[in-house]
Amino acid sequence: MLPLFQSSCIDAVNKWASVIPEGGAAEVDVWPGVESISATSISTSLFGIGGEEGKKIVGLLKELANHTWEKVNSVYFPGKR
């Protein structure tokens, strides 16, 4: 699993490095890259699927988690604030 994380991280860092001009500095939003690393690693290790299909599966899992959390919070329990 470590080689998978390593290759995902190298791809993300190379992508960020291509945004920065030669010998210069730039502000780079890394959060989408971190999500991409996580999505690729999780989908490849759990389902054996990488790339766009893996990102699609992780997106669906994230959506399912959000819907589940909304439903849990919509239930009224006496005494709960």
Secondary structure, 3 states (H helix, E strand, C coil): CHHHHHHHHHHHHHHHHHHCCCCCCCCCCCHHHHHHHHHHHHHHHHHCCCHHHHHHHHHHHHHHHHHHHHHHHHCCCCCCC
